Amino acid sequence: MISFFFLLLFLLLLQAYFLYVAKKSFFSSSLISLILTLFLGYFFFKALTRPIQKMREMARRLDAGSLEREIQIYSKDEWGELTKAVEEMRIRLRKKIEEVSRERDYLKTILSGMIEGVLVVDERGRILMVNDALRKILSLSLEVVDKAPLEAIRNAELEEAIRNAIQEGKNSAFELAFPLSGGKIIEVNVVGISPSLEERSKEGEKINGAIAVFHDISRLKELERVRQDFVANVSHELRTPLTTIKGYTETLLDGALKEEVAPQFLQVIQKHADRLTKIVEDLLTLSKIESKEFYLKQERLPLSELIDDVLDFIKEAAGKKKISISRSIVPSSLEVTGDRSYLEQVLINLLDNGIKYTHPGGEISVSALENEQGEIQVVIKDNGMGIPREDLSRIFERFYRVDKGRSQELGGTGLGLSIVKHLVQAHGGRVWVESQLGKGSTFYFTLPNRSGPTK
């Protein structure tokens, strides 16, 4: 404003000078003075409005989010001070936005790397954000932002927990079952988002929203069920022979030792003692396989030779039931790398399982090939009793029996297939079964086609 005052004063003095010089020609001097005033006023107006235009341009850039270009006005008057203030504001604003962007990217990286699902809602109970883990756990669609949780997840208990967290600041933890998402069981923790100290002083203890964290515990629940089943089954498996041994022993001690039935009683005791020994041996085998100290004595083995050795070993058991066992031609060049004793145990357990559950006069076939994945695949097929569809997923669990009474009658421990699974996995392979009730079962296992030792 100071420069404007001096410039205006200069124009007035200049006009007075022209009036003084041209007293005789008032009209001409006035016209010259007016033209000069307008000419100088134009340049003054341009000089005055240029900073305003630049400031307006800067304001538009700030509004559009462009904070890179600085305002270049080199003036020491009020416009210069204003420019300096706006420039400082631009620098602070840019730094603040960069800081917020870094924090946002950091938070986004953390949420993306979490295995737990995260749901964030605002104070209205509308979804602000979900992370990728939650989308995967609950198979959510992409369009969930600004929706109510009940619209996206369709669970009344979750909706109520979020509402209580926002309205009452009440935190909660509970489990939800989602049958439509593969029967998943999710542990959910819901907490309210507390306001900052500044917001608390202004608005009291108002909650700004809520965060729900989802943890998929389906696998843990499954393992807990398996553990409970294992404890129940092993207790049952041990109780039966122990009760029999105890009963027959007490009978013998009560005087039956001198009776003719004594040898028969002793045979029963021996049979159940052998069964106990077999159960303990199988449990110790499983424990050994799962321990960190378990190592395979790897060697390169011709698969044809391995199968022949096992068939010679079980041919007596098959002959007692008049079950014929055939095998396809396995090329001598087809070799596997593994521990001979454990691979023999895998084949023996599978063949023994087939013999037990195949009717007298039945058939079992053994074949091997190299599959499309380059693995060595062994197939053992029988035409026995078969396995119900609902039991196929659990057949390799410890002590799991399709027909408990029939299995015990045949002398099985319920651990053979579990041992097979663990030994095959220890060799880096896979095992699975296909079966149809009344038409037999086909067991498959694969071994990597490789050489060299592995743990």
Secondary structure as UniProt FT lines:
FT   HELIX           2..21
FT   HELIX           26..64
FT   HELIX           78..113
FT   STRAND          117..122
FT   TURN            123..124
FT   STRAND          127..130
FT   HELIX           132..138
FT   TURN            145..146
FT   HELIX           149..153
FT   HELIX           156..168
FT   STRAND          172..178
FT   HELIX           179..181
FT   STRAND          184..192
FT   HELIX           197..203
FT   STRAND          209..216
FT   HELIX           218..253
FT   TURN            254..255
FT   HELIX           256..258
FT   TURN            260..261
FT   HELIX           262..290
FT   TURN            292..293
FT   STRAND          299..302
FT   HELIX           303..320
FT   TURN            321..322
FT   STRAND          324..327
FT   TURN            332..333
FT   STRAND          335..338
FT   HELIX           340..356
FT   TURN            360..361
FT   STRAND          363..370
FT   TURN            372..373
FT   STRAND          376..382
FT   HELIX           389..394
FT   TURN            395..396
FT   TURN            398..399
FT   HELIX           404..409
FT   TURN            410..411
FT   HELIX           416..426
FT   TURN            427..428
FT   STRAND          431..436
FT   TURN            437..439
FT   STRAND          440..447
//
